[in-house]
Amino acid sequence: MTEVNERRRVAREPVGWHGDYLLMGRRELGWHPCSMLDISALGAALQLGGPAPAVGEQIVVLLPGFGADQPPGEVRLEARVGNVTVDPLGPVRIGVEIDSLDLEQRDALLRLLSHESV
């Protein structure tokens, strides 16, 4: 088990979701694409296609829902940036702590993890 996994309170599930993110303190920069690499009810790892946030900065991530029988929905996650890794030759990668989820957001996240419709 790696040091990162040992300090996590909840195991993360690997995912390959694409969405968009907004830096709450710098809304004027607008929305940018991102990929969610893994997630749990408490945190996630993201690869960003836009500006890098600072540690402690608030971020909003919108993930499209999916399902064959329903129009796509969205899952909105609000989080605080816990770490930032900037690779000069590649994308920015961040780890976030998800702010508390209400019951509807938690259910939507669980459906996404189980590949059900949102």
N, C-alpha and C positions, 0 to 999 in steps of 0.2 A: 504494500500500500504506500502511495506517495505521501509526502508531507502535506500537500494540498488536500488530499482525500482525508487524511487523519484529522485535520482541523475543521472539516465540515461536519455540521451537526446532522445533516440529512444527505444521503447519497444522491447524486445527480444522475439523471437519465440522459444519455446522448440523444440529440435531436439534430435535425438539419433544416430548421425552419428559417424562412426569409421574412423580413418585416421592415419596419421603419422605426427610427428613433428620433427623439427631440431632446435637446439639452434644455432643461427647464429654466436655468438661469440665463440662457442665451437663446431665447426663442426666435430672435431676429435672424439666426442662422438657418432656420427652417428645418424641415424633415430630411433625413438621409437614410439610405438603405443600410440594413444590417443583416447578419446571419446569427441565429442563436445556435450555439454549439452544444450546450447541455443545459439542463434545468432541473430544479427541485422546487418544492413549495417555498423554500427560503432564499434561493439564489440561482444565478445563471452565469454562463460565460457567453460573451458576444464578440463577434468580429464586426468592426465598423467600416462603413464605406464613406465616412465623412470626418468631421472634426473630432479630435480626441477630447474627452472630458477630463476634468481634474478629479482626483480622489476626493470623495465626499460630495461630489456634485449630484444633483437629482436628475434622473433621466426617465423618460416615458418611452415604452416600446409597444408598438402596435403589431400584433401578429394576426394574419388572416386566419379565420376559421375555415374548416372545410367539411364537406359532406355531400354525398351524391343527391340526396333528396331535398336539400334546403339551400337557399342562397347563402353565399359565404357570409360569415359574421366576422367579428374582430374580438381579439382578446387584448385588453389594455393592461400592461404591467407598469407600475410605478416602482422605481428602485433607486438605491443610492450606490454610487460607484465605490467599490472597495479596493480595486487595484487596476492599474493601466499598464499595458506593455506596448511600447511603440517600437516596431521594427522598421528601421530606415528603408529596408528593401521590400517591405510588405505592409499588410493592413494593421490597424490598431486593434488590439484585443483587450477586452475589459472583463472583470468579474464584478457582479453586482449583487447586492442584498435586496431582495424584493420586499417592499413595504407590505404591511399587512394586507391580505386579500380579503374582500368581503365574500360571502358565501357564493354569490353568482360568479365572481371572478375565479374562485377556487374550483367550482364545478366546471367552468369552461376550460380551465387549465387541465383538469383531470381528463376531460373528454378529448382534448388535443393529445394528451399523452397516450390515451388508449385508442387514438385514431378514429374517434367517433365524431359526429357532426357537432358544431357549436351552435 
